[in-house]
Amino acid sequence: MDACNHVLVGAGRAPLPPEVIETFVGDGARALLARAFGVPVTTAPDAQLDAWQEQWVAFYTAHPAAHTTWMPGALAVLDAVADLPLAVVTNKARPVTLAVLEALGGRQRFAFVYGGGDGPLKPRPEPVLATARALSVEPSSLWVVGDADQDILAARAAGAVAVAVKGGFQTEARVRAARPDVILDSLPELLPLIQSACR
């Protein structure tokens, strides 16, 4: 939120309320900034998007956890599955993703990180397929756990198991419309499913 408003204010625009910026989240920084400035991402000049994104990344990496924390139950779940190969697949710019993970003390928990700038973004399947290659597993063995339709659609397109967790920025209806294999009320509900699958 702060990074987006930093770019807007720097361009002489009024800052936007957090609840408005939340509706722009999910498709990467370029799409978020284009939406914030009210221009179609497909027609915005690349040079302008590059400049906005550079400012956004610089501010965000300097303040990586100002409004960011773990989802409720996340650390307990990560501790419980620490013996499994884990990855982060996000549309957030890679430098920002790494800065956030470092700020939250979580970088060492993940064997692989795929972020914005590493290739196509979710909902395309490539991020999930790249993760499968990096972890030396079949895509069908991966569980993609996310809170947005981009996560679910990418998982389905790659042939992975799609697990949705309520509580993200998107409405439950939108997440359900992506047809996850499982939808959970909270992240800790994931543990019995993993334990059952590992038997």
Contacts in CASP RR format, 6 or more apart in sequence:
PFRMAT RR
TARGET T0000
AUTHOR 0000-0000-0000
METHOD contacts of the structure
MODEL  1
MDACNHVLVGAGRAPLPPEVIETFVGDGARALLARAFGVPVTTAPDAQLD
AWQEQWVAFYTAHPAAHTTWMPGALAVLDAVADLPLAVVTNKARPVTLAV
LEALGGRQRFAFVYGGGDGPLKPRPEPVLATARALSVEPSSLWVVGDADQ
DILAARAAGAVAVAVKGGFQTEARVRAARPDVILDSLPELLPLIQSACR
1 18 0 8 1.000
1 21 0 8 1.000
1 22 0 8 1.000
1 67 0 8 1.000
2 59 0 8 1.000
2 63 0 8 1.000
2 66 0 8 1.000
2 67 0 8 1.000
3 56 0 8 1.000
3 59 0 8 1.000
3 60 0 8 1.000
3 63 0 8 1.000
4 16 0 8 1.000
4 21 0 8 1.000
4 24 0 8 1.000
4 32 0 8 1.000
4 33 0 8 1.000
4 36 0 8 1.000
4 56 0 8 1.000
5 15 0 8 1.000
5 16 0 8 1.000
5 21 0 8 1.000
6 55 0 8 1.000
6 56 0 8 1.000
6 59 0 8 1.000
7 33 0 8 1.000
7 36 0 8 1.000
7 52 0 8 1.000
7 55 0 8 1.000
7 56 0 8 1.000
7 59 0 8 1.000
8 14 0 8 1.000
8 15 0 8 1.000
8 16 0 8 1.000
8 36 0 8 1.000
8 37 0 8 1.000
9 15 0 8 1.000
10 55 0 8 1.000
11 37 0 8 1.000
11 52 0 8 1.000
13 37 0 8 1.000
16 36 0 8 1.000
21 32 0 8 1.000
21 36 0 8 1.000
22 169 0 8 1.000
23 35 0 8 1.000
23 169 0 8 1.000
24 31 0 8 1.000
24 32 0 8 1.000
24 35 0 8 1.000
24 36 0 8 1.000
25 32 0 8 1.000
25 169 0 8 1.000
26 32 0 8 1.000
26 91 0 8 1.000
26 148 0 8 1.000
26 150 0 8 1.000
26 169 0 8 1.000
27 91 0 8 1.000
27 121 0 8 1.000
27 150 0 8 1.000
28 91 0 8 1.000
28 92 0 8 1.000
28 93 0 8 1.000
28 116 0 8 1.000
28 121 0 8 1.000
29 53 0 8 1.000
29 56 0 8 1.000
29 57 0 8 1.000
29 92 0 8 1.000
29 93 0 8 1.000
29 96 0 8 1.000
29 116 0 8 1.000
30 41 0 8 1.000
30 49 0 8 1.000
30 52 0 8 1.000
30 53 0 8 1.000
31 41 0 8 1.000
32 56 0 8 1.000
33 49 0 8 1.000
33 52 0 8 1.000
33 53 0 8 1.000
33 56 0 8 1.000
34 40 0 8 1.000
34 41 0 8 1.000
34 44 0 8 1.000
34 49 0 8 1.000
35 41 0 8 1.000
37 44 0 8 1.000
37 52 0 8 1.000
41 49 0 8 1.000
53 93 0 8 1.000
56 93 0 8 1.000
57 93 0 8 1.000
57 95 0 8 1.000
57 96 0 8 1.000
60 93 0 8 1.000
60 96 0 8 1.000
60 99 0 8 1.000
61 95 0 8 1.000
61 96 0 8 1.000
61 99 0 8 1.000
64 96 0 8 1.000
64 99 0 8 1.000
64 100 0 8 1.000
64 102 0 8 1.000
64 103 0 8 1.000
65 100 0 8 1.000
65 103 0 8 1.000
65 104 0 8 1.000
68 100 0 8 1.000
68 103 0 8 1.000
68 104 0 8 1.000
69 104 0 8 1.000
70 104 0 8 1.000
71 147 0 8 1.000
71 165 0 8 1.000
71 167 0 8 1.000
71 187 0 8 1.000
72 186 0 8 1.000
72 187 0 8 1.000
73 186 0 8 1.000
73 187 0 8 1.000
73 188 0 8 1.000
74 187 0 8 1.000
76 188 0 8 1.000
77 187 0 8 1.000
77 188 0 8 1.000
77 190 0 8 1.000
77 191 0 8 1.000
78 86 0 8 1.000
78 109 0 8 1.000
80 191 0 8 1.000
80 194 0 8 1.000
81 191 0 8 1.000
81 194 0 8 1.000
82 109 0 8 1.000
84 194 0 8 1.000
85 111 0 8 1.000
85 112 0 8 1.000
85 135 0 8 1.000
85 137 0 8 1.000
86 109 0 8 1.000
86 110 0 8 1.000
86 111 0 8 1.000
87 110 0 8 1.000
87 111 0 8 1.000
87 112 0 8 1.000
87 113 0 8 1.000
87 114 0 8 1.000
87 131 0 8 1.000
87 134 0 8 1.000
87 135 0 8 1.000
88 97 0 8 1.000
88 101 0 8 1.000
88 110 0 8 1.000
88 112 0 8 1.000
88 113 0 8 1.000
88 114 0 8 1.000
88 115 0 8 1.000
89 114 0 8 1.000
89 115 0 8 1.000
89 122 0 8 1.000
89 127 0 8 1.000
89 128 0 8 1.000
89 131 0 8 1.000
89 144 0 8 1.000
89 151 0 8 1.000
89 154 0 8 1.000
90 97 0 8 1.000
90 113 0 8 1.000
90 114 0 8 1.000
90 115 0 8 1.000
90 116 0 8 1.000
91 115 0 8 1.000
91 116 0 8 1.000
91 121 0 8 1.000
91 122 0 8 1.000
91 150 0 8 1.000
92 100 0 8 1.000
92 115 0 8 1.000
92 116 0 8 1.000
93 115 0 8 1.000
93 116 0 8 1.000
93 117 0 8 1.000
94 113 0 8 1.000
94 115 0 8 1.000
94 116 0 8 1.000
94 117 0 8 1.000
94 118 0 8 1.000
97 113 0 8 1.000
97 115 0 8 1.000
97 116 0 8 1.000
98 107 0 8 1.000
98 113 0 8 1.000
101 107 0 8 1.000
101 110 0 8 1.000
101 113 0 8 1.000
107 113 0 8 1.000
111 134 0 8 1.000
111 135 0 8 1.000
112 131 0 8 1.000
112 134 0 8 1.000
112 135 0 8 1.000
114 127 0 8 1.000
114 130 0 8 1.000
114 131 0 8 1.000
114 134 0 8 1.000
115 127 0 8 1.000
118 127 0 8 1.000
118 130 0 8 1.000
119 126 0 8 1.000
119 127 0 8 1.000
119 130 0 8 1.000
120 126 0 8 1.000
120 127 0 8 1.000
121 127 0 8 1.000
121 150 0 8 1.000
122 128 0 8 1.000
122 150 0 8 1.000
122 151 0 8 1.000
122 153 0 8 1.000
122 154 0 8 1.000
123 149 0 8 1.000
123 150 0 8 1.000
123 152 0 8 1.000
123 153 0 8 1.000
123 154 0 8 1.000
123 157 0 8 1.000
124 154 0 8 1.000
124 157 0 8 1.000
125 154 0 8 1.000
125 157 0 8 1.000
125 158 0 8 1.000
125 159 0 8 1.000
127 154 0 8 1.000
128 139 0 8 1.000
128 142 0 8 1.000
128 144 0 8 1.000
128 154 0 8 1.000
128 155 0 8 1.000
128 157 0 8 1.000
128 158 0 8 1.000
128 159 0 8 1.000
128 160 0 8 1.000
129 139 0 8 1.000
129 158 0 8 1.000
131 142 0 8 1.000
132 138 0 8 1.000
132 139 0 8 1.000
132 141 0 8 1.000
132 142 0 8 1.000
132 158 0 8 1.000
132 160 0 8 1.000
135 142 0 8 1.000
139 158 0 8 1.000
139 159 0 8 1.000
139 160 0 8 1.000
140 159 0 8 1.000
140 160 0 8 1.000
140 161 0 8 1.000
141 160 0 8 1.000
142 155 0 8 1.000
142 158 0 8 1.000
142 160 0 8 1.000
142 161 0 8 1.000
143 160 0 8 1.000
143 161 0 8 1.000
143 163 0 8 1.000
143 194 0 8 1.000
144 151 0 8 1.000
144 152 0 8 1.000
144 154 0 8 1.000
144 155 0 8 1.000
144 158 0 8 1.000
144 160 0 8 1.000
144 161 0 8 1.000
144 162 0 8 1.000
144 163 0 8 1.000
145 151 0 8 1.000
145 163 0 8 1.000
145 165 0 8 1.000
145 187 0 8 1.000
145 190 0 8 1.000
146 152 0 8 1.000
146 163 0 8 1.000
146 164 0 8 1.000
146 165 0 8 1.000
147 164 0 8 1.000
147 165 0 8 1.000
147 166 0 8 1.000
147 167 0 8 1.000
147 168 0 8 1.000
147 169 0 8 1.000
147 170 0 8 1.000
147 175 0 8 1.000
148 168 0 8 1.000
148 169 0 8 1.000
148 170 0 8 1.000
148 175 0 8 1.000
149 170 0 8 1.000
149 174 0 8 1.000
149 175 0 8 1.000
149 177 0 8 1.000
149 178 0 8 1.000
151 162 0 8 1.000
151 164 0 8 1.000
152 162 0 8 1.000
152 164 0 8 1.000
152 175 0 8 1.000
152 178 0 8 1.000
152 179 0 8 1.000
152 180 0 8 1.000
153 178 0 8 1.000
155 161 0 8 1.000
155 162 0 8 1.000
155 163 0 8 1.000
155 180 0 8 1.000
156 162 0 8 1.000
156 178 0 8 1.000
156 179 0 8 1.000
161 181 0 8 1.000
161 182 0 8 1.000
162 178 0 8 1.000
162 179 0 8 1.000
162 180 0 8 1.000
162 181 0 8 1.000
162 182 0 8 1.000
163 180 0 8 1.000
163 181 0 8 1.000
163 182 0 8 1.000
163 183 0 8 1.000
163 184 0 8 1.000
163 190 0 8 1.000
163 193 0 8 1.000
164 175 0 8 1.000
164 176 0 8 1.000
164 178 0 8 1.000
164 180 0 8 1.000
164 182 0 8 1.000
164 183 0 8 1.000
164 184 0 8 1.000
165 183 0 8 1.000
165 184 0 8 1.000
165 186 0 8 1.000
165 187 0 8 1.000
165 190 0 8 1.000
166 172 0 8 1.000
166 175 0 8 1.000
166 183 0 8 1.000
166 184 0 8 1.000
166 185 0 8 1.000
166 186 0 8 1.000
175 183 0 8 1.000
176 183 0 8 1.000
182 193 0 8 1.000
184 190 0 8 1.000
END
